[in-house]
Amino acid sequence: MPLRIAFFGTPAFAVPTLDALLASDHEVVGVVTQPDRPRGRGQQVSDSPVKARARIAGVPILQPTRLKDPAFLEAFAAWRADLGVVAAYGRLLPQVLLDLPPRGLINVHASLLPAWRGASPIQRAVLHGDSVSGVTIMRVMLALDAGAMLARAEVPIAADDTTGTLEARLAVVGASLLRDVVDRLGRGETVDEVPQDDSLATLAPKIEKQEGLIDWSRPAPALDCHVRGMQPWPGAFTFVDGQRLVVREARVDDRPAGDTPPGGLVALDDDAIVLACGEGTTLRVVRVQPEGKRVMTAREWRLGRRSEAPLRAGMPS
C-alpha cells in the first residue's frame, strides 16, 4: 500500500530523493527543513533547495528551530506519517520525534557505513583519498549514524572528482536506492536490517572554513585530495603577498621540486603554475580565485601580479 511519508532535508543533495518520493505512488505529506538562513556571497536570506522544491510541489513545510517544541510536534503528528525519510537534514532527531511515525525513520547517508559517520562524509572521503564511496539507507536512531543498514550501493571516486561532482552522483544513487527500499516497505516485503560493526566506524565531523588552508609541506598527492575535497566549499586556500588565494583546480605534477622550498614556484607553464610541495613533490595549479575576484587560470593570475618578489605561497607574514 502507498505510504504517507514525512521528509526531512535541507541542501541540494536531498532534492533528488524528495523528487523520487514525489514521483512515486507514496504520498509526501509534509517536509521538515532547516530555518531560512543567509546564503551566498550577498548573504541574502533565501529558501533552502529542499524548501524551494517543496513549495513548487505544494507540500506543507515545517521549519522548527527546536525539534522538541510542542507546537512543532503537534503539527508533525497531524500529518499522520507512516514513515519518515531523512536526507541531509542537518540536525540530530530527538527520540520523541523518532517515536511518532509507526514505521520509524530511515536515512539516506552518503557513505558506506560504518565508514564516515557524521556531517561531512563526502568531503572526508575525498580528503582522505578514498577510491570508493557510496550510499547507505539506514534506520535512524539516537546514536550518530549508527542505525541498522537496509541497503548499500558503492560509487567509485574518480581521480578528478571533487566533493561537488561526487555529491551530485551520490545524490542520484541515494534517491534510487531509497525509492526501492520505500517501495518494498509499502508492498509489505521484509527488508533485512543489518547491524553496523561499530569497531569499524570512522567519523566525518563538520568541515570548518579554516580547514581549507593549504599546508605546502605535505606531499603533492595529499594536496591534490585536499584541493578536490574542499571544492566547492570552503575552497583550498593559501596566501600570497598577504592576500588570500583560493586554489580551485590542481593536479599532481611529475617534476621534482629540487631546491625550491614548499610553496615556491618551480615552473610557469602555458596555463598553470607548478609549486613545490613536501617530500620533493610538485603540484600543478591550474585555476585560482584571488580574494574578491573571479576564477582565472593560474598563469593569468601569476602574470597579473604587481609584486616583483619571488612567488611563495604560505601564511600571511
C-alpha positions as CSV (number, residue, x, y, z in Angstrom):
1,M,0.0,0.0,0.0
2,P,1.2,3.6,-0.6
3,L,2.8,5.1,2.5
4,R,2.3,8.5,4.0
5,I,5.9,10.0,4.2
6,A,7.3,12.9,6.1
7,F,10.5,14.1,4.5
8,F,13.4,15.7,6.4
9,G,16.1,17.5,4.3
10,T,17.8,20.8,3.5
11,P,20.5,21.1,0.9
12,A,20.7,20.2,-2.8
13,F,21.9,16.7,-2.0
14,A,18.4,15.9,-0.7
15,V,16.4,17.2,-3.6
16,P,16.7,14.1,-5.9
17,T,15.4,11.9,-3.0
18,L,12.5,14.2,-2.5
19,D,11.8,14.2,-6.2
20,A,11.9,10.4,-6.3
21,L,9.3,10.3,-3.5
22,L,7.1,12.9,-5.1
23,A,7.1,10.8,-8.4
24,S,6.3,7.6,-6.6
25,D,2.9,6.1,-5.6
26,H,3.6,7.2,-2.0
27,E,2.3,10.5,-0.6
28,V,4.7,13.1,0.8
29,V,2.5,14.6,3.5
30,G,5.0,17.2,4.6
31,V,8.6,18.5,4.6
32,V,10.7,19.5,7.5
33,T,13.7,21.6,6.6
34,Q,16.1,24.0,8.4
35,P,15.0,27.6,9.2
36,D,15.9,30.1,6.4
37,R,19.4,31.5,6.7
38,P,21.6,34.0,4.7
39,R,23.2,32.3,1.7
40,G,25.7,33.1,-1.0
41,R,28.2,36.0,-1.3
42,G,25.4,38.6,-0.7
43,Q,24.2,36.7,2.4
44,Q,20.6,37.2,1.4
45,V,18.0,35.1,3.2
46,S,16.6,32.6,0.8
47,D,14.8,29.2,0.7
48,S,16.9,26.1,1.1
49,P,16.9,23.9,-2.0
50,V,14.5,21.4,-0.4
51,K,12.1,24.2,0.7
52,A,12.1,25.6,-2.8
53,R,11.3,22.2,-4.3
54,A,8.6,21.6,-1.7
55,R,6.9,24.9,-2.4
56,I,6.8,24.2,-6.1
57,A,5.2,20.8,-5.3
58,G,2.7,22.4,-2.9
59,V,3.8,20.2,0.0
60,P,3.3,21.5,3.6
61,I,6.5,22.8,5.2
62,L,7.7,23.0,8.8
63,Q,10.9,24.8,9.8
64,P,11.3,24.3,13.5
65,T,14.1,26.0,15.5
66,R,13.6,23.4,18.3
67,L,12.7,19.8,17.4
68,K,11.2,19.2,20.9
69,D,8.9,22.3,20.6
70,P,5.4,21.1,21.4
71,A,3.8,23.2,18.7
72,F,6.1,21.6,16.1
73,L,5.5,18.0,17.4
74,E,1.7,18.6,17.3
75,A,1.9,19.9,13.7
76,F,4.1,17.0,12.7
77,A,1.8,14.4,14.3
78,A,-1.1,15.9,12.5
79,W,0.4,14.8,9.2
80,R,-0.1,11.2,10.3
81,A,3.0,10.0,8.5
82,D,3.6,6.2,8.3
83,L,7.3,6.7,7.7
84,G,9.9,9.4,8.0
85,V,12.7,9.8,5.4
86,V,15.8,11.8,6.2
87,A,18.3,13.1,3.6
88,A,21.0,15.6,4.8
89,Y,18.5,17.4,7.2
90,G,21.5,18.7,9.2
91,R,20.3,18.1,12.8
92,L,20.0,15.1,15.2
93,L,16.4,14.0,15.7
94,P,15.2,13.5,19.3
95,Q,13.6,10.3,20.4
96,V,10.2,12.0,20.9
97,L,10.2,12.7,17.2
98,L,11.6,9.2,16.2
99,D,8.7,7.6,18.0
100,L,5.9,9.4,16.1
101,P,5.8,7.6,12.7
102,P,4.7,4.0,13.2
103,R,7.3,2.7,10.8
104,G,10.1,4.9,12.3
105,L,12.5,6.9,10.2
106,I,15.2,5.9,7.6
107,N,18.1,8.0,6.4
108,V,20.0,8.4,3.1
109,H,23.6,8.6,4.2
110,A,26.3,9.4,1.7
111,S,28.9,6.8,2.8
112,L,29.4,3.1,3.0
113,L,28.6,2.8,6.7
114,P,30.1,2.4,9.2
115,A,32.7,4.5,7.4
116,W,32.4,8.3,7.7
117,R,29.6,8.7,10.2
118,G,28.8,12.4,10.6
119,A,28.1,15.7,8.9
120,S,30.7,15.6,6.1
121,P,31.1,12.0,4.7
122,I,31.6,13.0,1.1
123,Q,34.2,15.7,1.8
124,R,36.1,13.4,4.3
125,A,36.2,10.5,1.7
126,V,37.7,12.8,-0.9
127,L,40.1,14.4,1.5
128,H,41.2,11.0,2.7
129,G,42.0,9.8,-0.8
130,D,39.4,7.0,-0.7
131,S,38.9,5.2,-4.0
132,V,35.3,4.3,-3.4
133,S,32.3,5.9,-1.7
134,G,28.6,5.1,-1.7
135,V,25.2,5.4,-0.1
136,T,23.7,3.6,2.8
137,I,20.0,3.5,3.7
138,M,19.9,3.2,7.5
139,R,17.5,3.2,10.4
140,V,17.6,6.4,12.3
141,M,18.4,6.2,16.0
142,L,19.7,8.5,18.7
143,A,23.3,7.4,18.2
144,L,25.1,9.3,15.3
145,D,24.6,7.3,12.0
146,A,24.8,4.1,13.9
147,G,21.4,2.5,12.9
148,A,20.9,-0.8,11.1
149,M,21.5,-0.8,7.4
150,L,18.7,-1.6,5.0
151,A,20.6,-1.2,1.7
152,R,24.0,-0.1,0.4
153,A,25.4,0.9,-3.0
154,E,29.0,1.5,-3.9
155,V,30.2,4.5,-6.1
156,P,33.8,4.7,-7.3
157,I,35.7,8.0,-6.7
158,A,37.4,9.2,-9.8
159,A,40.9,10.7,-9.8
160,D,39.4,14.1,-10.7
161,D,36.3,14.0,-8.5
162,T,35.7,17.0,-6.3
163,T,33.3,17.0,-3.4
164,G,30.8,18.7,-5.7
165,T,30.9,16.2,-8.6
166,L,30.9,13.2,-6.2
167,E,28.0,14.6,-4.2
168,A,25.9,15.0,-7.4
169,R,26.4,11.3,-8.3
170,L,25.7,10.1,-4.8
171,A,22.5,12.1,-4.6
172,V,21.1,10.3,-7.7
173,V,22.2,6.9,-6.4
174,G,20.8,7.6,-3.0
175,A,17.4,8.7,-4.4
176,S,17.1,5.5,-6.4
177,L,18.2,3.3,-3.5
178,L,15.8,5.0,-1.1
179,R,12.9,4.7,-3.5
180,D,13.5,0.9,-3.8
181,V,13.5,0.5,-0.1
182,V,10.3,2.5,0.4
183,D,8.5,0.6,-2.4
184,R,9.5,-2.7,-0.7
185,L,8.2,-1.5,2.6
186,G,5.0,-0.3,1.0
187,R,4.5,-3.7,-0.5
188,G,4.9,-5.4,2.8
189,E,8.1,-7.1,1.9
190,T,10.7,-8.0,4.5
191,V,13.7,-5.7,4.3
192,D,16.7,-7.0,6.2
193,E,18.2,-4.6,8.7
194,V,21.9,-5.4,9.2
195,P,23.6,-4.0,12.3
196,Q,26.7,-2.0,11.8
197,D,30.1,-3.1,13.1
198,D,30.9,-0.2,15.5
199,S,34.5,-1.3,15.7
200,L,35.0,-0.2,12.0
201,A,33.4,3.2,12.4
202,T,35.2,6.3,11.3
203,L,34.0,9.9,11.9
204,A,33.3,12.7,9.5
205,P,32.9,15.9,11.6
206,K,31.6,19.1,10.1
207,I,34.1,20.9,7.8
208,E,35.3,24.2,9.3
209,K,36.3,27.0,7.0
210,Q,39.8,27.2,8.3
211,E,40.4,23.5,7.3
212,G,40.8,24.8,3.7
213,L,44.2,26.3,4.5
214,I,46.9,24.5,2.4
215,D,49.9,23.1,4.2
216,W,52.6,23.1,1.4
217,S,54.8,20.8,3.5
218,R,52.5,18.0,2.7
219,P,53.3,15.8,-0.4
220,A,51.5,16.7,-3.7
221,P,49.1,13.7,-3.7
222,A,47.7,14.7,-0.4
223,L,47.3,18.3,-1.6
224,D,45.6,17.1,-4.7
225,C,43.0,15.4,-2.5
226,H,42.8,18.5,-0.3
227,V,42.0,20.8,-3.2
228,R,39.4,18.4,-4.6
229,G,37.9,17.8,-1.2
230,M,37.5,21.5,-0.4
231,Q,35.8,22.2,-3.8
232,P,33.3,23.9,-4.0
233,W,33.3,24.9,-0.2
234,P,35.2,26.2,1.6
235,G,37.9,26.1,-1.1
236,A,41.5,25.2,-0.5
237,F,43.3,28.4,0.1
238,T,46.8,29.9,0.6
239,F,48.2,33.4,1.0
240,V,50.5,35.2,-1.5
241,D,51.8,38.7,-0.8
242,G,49.5,38.7,2.2
243,Q,46.4,38.1,0.0
244,R,44.1,35.1,0.2
245,L,44.2,32.9,-2.9
246,V,41.8,30.0,-3.4
247,V,43.1,27.1,-5.5
248,R,40.1,25.8,-7.5
249,E,41.8,23.2,-9.6
250,A,45.2,21.4,-9.3
251,R,46.8,18.1,-10.0
252,V,50.0,16.3,-9.2
253,D,52.9,17.2,-11.4
254,D,55.8,14.8,-12.3
255,R,58.6,17.4,-12.0
256,P,60.8,17.3,-8.9
257,A,60.9,20.3,-6.6
258,G,64.6,20.4,-6.4
259,D,65.9,23.0,-4.0
260,T,62.7,25.1,-4.2
261,P,61.1,25.3,-0.7
262,P,57.4,24.2,-0.2
263,G,55.1,26.7,-1.7
264,G,57.7,28.2,-4.0
265,L,57.4,28.5,-7.8
266,V,59.1,25.6,-9.7
267,A,57.8,26.4,-13.2
268,L,55.4,28.7,-15.2
269,D,53.6,26.8,-17.9
270,D,51.2,27.9,-20.7
271,D,48.1,27.6,-18.5
272,A,49.4,26.8,-15.0
273,I,52.0,27.3,-12.3
274,V,53.9,24.5,-10.7
275,L,54.6,24.8,-6.9
276,A,56.9,22.9,-4.7
277,C,55.3,20.6,-2.0
278,G,56.6,18.3,0.7
279,E,58.9,15.4,0.1
280,G,60.3,17.0,-3.1
281,T,57.0,16.7,-5.0
282,T,55.2,19.3,-7.0
283,L,51.6,20.4,-7.6
284,R,50.3,21.9,-10.9
285,V,47.9,24.7,-10.0
286,V,45.5,25.2,-12.9
287,R,42.7,27.6,-11.7
288,V,42.7,30.0,-8.9
289,Q,40.5,32.7,-7.4
290,P,42.1,35.8,-5.9
291,E,40.3,37.4,-2.9
292,G,37.2,39.3,-4.1
293,K,37.8,38.4,-7.8
294,R,36.7,35.9,-10.4
295,V,38.1,32.4,-11.1
296,M,41.0,32.6,-13.6
297,T,43.9,30.5,-14.9
298,A,46.9,30.3,-12.6
299,R,49.1,31.7,-15.3
300,E,46.7,34.7,-15.8
301,W,46.9,35.4,-12.1
302,R,50.7,35.0,-12.0
303,L,51.3,37.4,-14.9
304,G,49.0,39.9,-13.3
305,R,50.9,40.0,-10.0
306,R,52.1,43.5,-9.2
307,S,54.7,42.3,-6.7
308,E,58.2,41.6,-8.1
309,A,59.0,39.4,-5.1
310,P,59.5,35.7,-5.8
311,L,56.3,33.7,-5.7
312,R,55.9,31.9,-2.4
313,A,52.6,30.6,-1.1
314,G,52.0,30.3,2.6
315,M,50.6,32.1,5.6
316,P,50.5,35.9,5.6
317,S,53.5,37.5,7.2
